[in-house]
Amino acid sequence: MTQAHLDTFGRPIVVVTGIGIVTSLGQGKEDNWRRLTAGESGIHTITRFPIEGMRTTIAGTVDFLFDGRVAAPNLSEKLATLAAEEAIAEAAIGSDGDFPGPLFAAVPPVELEWPERRQLADAVGHYPIVYHDLLGAAASGKFRPWHERFLFGSVADRLADRFGTRGQPISLSTACASGATAIQLGVEAIRRGETDVALSLGTDGSVHPEALIRFSLLSALTTANDNPEGAARPFAKNRDGFVMAEGAAALVLESYEHAVARGAKILGVLEGCGEMADNFHRTRSSPDGRPIIGCMTNAFADAGVTPDDVDYINAHGTSTPENDRMEYVGMKAVFGEEKLAQTPISSNKSMIGHTLTAAGAIEAAVSLLTIANGRIPPTINYNIPDPAIPLDVVPNVARDAKVRRVISNSFGFGGQNVCLVLAGEPA
């Protein structure tokens, strides 16, 4: 490996050669990029299941892949498959069913949903039902396919079979940071010399009644049901919670040397990854912002760059009162007030909602498209600025700009934080 293929720390440079995206805005990175930069919203009233009596009745669901309701693992697998197919095709690597590297898959937690539970109850055949009855129904053999489908690892296992990835696939869940964690694991595997290529993806197709109710009980979701497209309002004074959403993104990662040797088109560089856990509270950030500050600082140190080298921030920007404020507190400490005021920052979640497990991967993909196209997607629905959060959020309209380097933030429930530093092709 020549010096040109190593970073300043002597590690293999990790580049991106394929990108795939699916969100509520559509399938494929071209469709998503066009609609994101047009400031369009994919948020709408839920039609997949009854919403009477629910506090939140809107979401960024992906409704164009199946005619009726499917279980969350099936939708998560389908979303991931489409994103991975697009990324691998663009990278033009391996052959169908023979991907030359490991799979790192961020997948949502899995559980039996109410339609399946009802079927179990019906199989018992009498009421009242006790837990022992449900175990008996589950052991009857009638529901054998569920035993595999509702395992946490089943989505990644099937993706590995479909794409022929190497070794045991990694299934991971680090809350809203999961998609970024999958990318970080791929970067680290290539840097360690374990592989020249990796497939990193995040997927989430789990908008169902129980998930919505749980987030509602945490007071995390917006209740602006009357205007779905205007409901996600990151950094605005009238923000009142996030919009749950679905989607997937996949990146083909390679060592720079490997990509150059096979003549691949390089779409960007993963320069650095930083993480720092926050044990303050299950859903709230530490009031001093130290874990968020440390997460970004670690990412810059890993990349060997400084905040002054950043042209754009792809925000976590969930639209919850607490999270947006704490992201600002953290960024102000890291960037300094003057530099932060001059640095554009926007939230993709204003248009696609919060795709939870997939968010970090989708936002990394959008960050790379921002660099490649020299255009920054806006933060829509920014009509009432919050004087406590004085940021250039690229309000409502996309902006043309020279973007060489981006930091993409992912700050998850449970205090799981990951930041990625992404740049254009190496000089």
C-alpha positions, 0 to 999 in steps of 0.5 A, a space after each residue: 500500500 502506497 503513502 497516497 492510499 494512507 491517511 495522516 495516521 498511516 491507516 487505509 483511507 476508506 472511500 465510498 463507491 456505492 450509495 442506495 437510498 429509500 425513504 418516504 420520498 421515493 426509491 433511489 438516490 436520484 428521486 430522493 435527492 431531487 425531492 429533498 433539494 426541492 424541499 418536499 415532504 414525505 410525511 402524511 396521514 397514516 393509512 396502514 392501520 386504524 389511527 382512531 384515538 391515537 395522539 399522533 396520526 402521521 408518519 413518514 411511512 413507505 407505502 409504495 412497496 406492498 399493497 397491504 400491511 406486512 410485519 416490520 421485519 419484512 418491510 425492513 428487509 425489503 427496504 434494505 434490499 432495495 438500498 443495497 441493490 442500488 449501492 452495489 450496482 453503482 459500485 459495480 463490485 462482485 457479482 450478483 449474490 457474491 459481495 466480496 466483503 462483510 455486512 454491517 446491518 443496523 436493524 430495528 428491535 423486533 417483536 411480535 406485533 398485534 396482528 400476530 398476537 391476535 392469531 396466537 390468541 385465536 389459536 388457543 381457542 378459549 378465554 381467559 388466556 394465560 401466558 402458558 396458553 400462548 406458549 402452547 400455541 407458539 409450540 404447536 408448529 402452526 407458526 413455525 415461520 415466525 420463529 425465524 422471522 421475529 428473531 433480531 438477526 433474521 433481517 441481516 441473515 437474509 440479506 447476507 444470503 441474498 447478497 453473498 456477503 462474507 462471514 457472519 453478518 453483524 446485526 446492530 442496534 444503537 437507537 437513532 445512531 444505528 445507521 452511523 454505527 454500521 458505517 463506523 464498523 465498516 470503516 474500522 474493519 477496513 482500517 484494521 486490514 480485515 477486509 478491503 470492502 464492506 457493505 454498511 446499511 441501516 434500515 427501519 420499517 417499523 411504524 406500527 401502532 405499538 411503536 407510535 404509542 410508546 414514543 407518544 408516552 415518552 412525549 417525543 412525537 409531534 401532535 401536529 396531525 392537521 398539517 403532516 407536511 409541516 409537522 417536522 420543524 427542526 430548530 424552529 421555536 414551535 417544534 413539538 416533537 419528531 415524526 416517526 418514519 421509515 427508510 433505508 440507506 446502504 453504502 459500499 465502503 472500500 479501501 482507497 487502494 482497492 477502489 483505485 486498483 479496480 478503477 471504481 468511481 469514488 463518491 466520497 471519503 469516510 475520514 473519521 468516526 467519533 462516539 461517546 455514550 451518555 448515561 444521564 437519562 434514557 431519553 434526555 441528553 446530559 445538561 452540560 452537553 459533554 457527551 455530544 461535545 465529546 462525540 464531535 471532538 472524537 470524530 474530528 480527532 479521528 479524521 485529523 481535521 478541525 471544525 474550521 475545516 467543515 463546510 456544512 453540518 448535517 444535523 441530527 435535528 429531530 424537532 424535539 424541544 430538548 434534542 435540538 437545543 442540546 445539539 446547539 449547545 454541543 455544536 456551539 462548544 465545539 465550533 465556537 459561536 462565530 464559526 457556528 454562525 457561519 456554517 450552514 446546518 440543515 436537518 433532512 428529518 424536516 422532510 423525511 421524518 426520523 427514520 430511527 435505526 436508518 437515520 444515520 445511514 440515510 443522512 450520511 448518504 445525503 451528506 455525500 450527495 451534498 458534497 457531490 452536487 454542491 447543493 445543501 438540502 434545506 430545513 423546511 418548516 422553519 417559519 418561527 426562528 428560535 432566538 435561543 438557537 441562532 443557527 443558519 439552518 438553510 431555511 426552507 430553500 436549498 442553497 448552492 454552495 461549495 461543500 468539501 467536508 461535512 460532519 453528520 450527527 446522530 444522537 440516539 435515545 439511551 445516550 448512544 452518539 455517533 458522528 461521521 466526518 465525510 469529504 470529497 474524493 482525495 486530492 
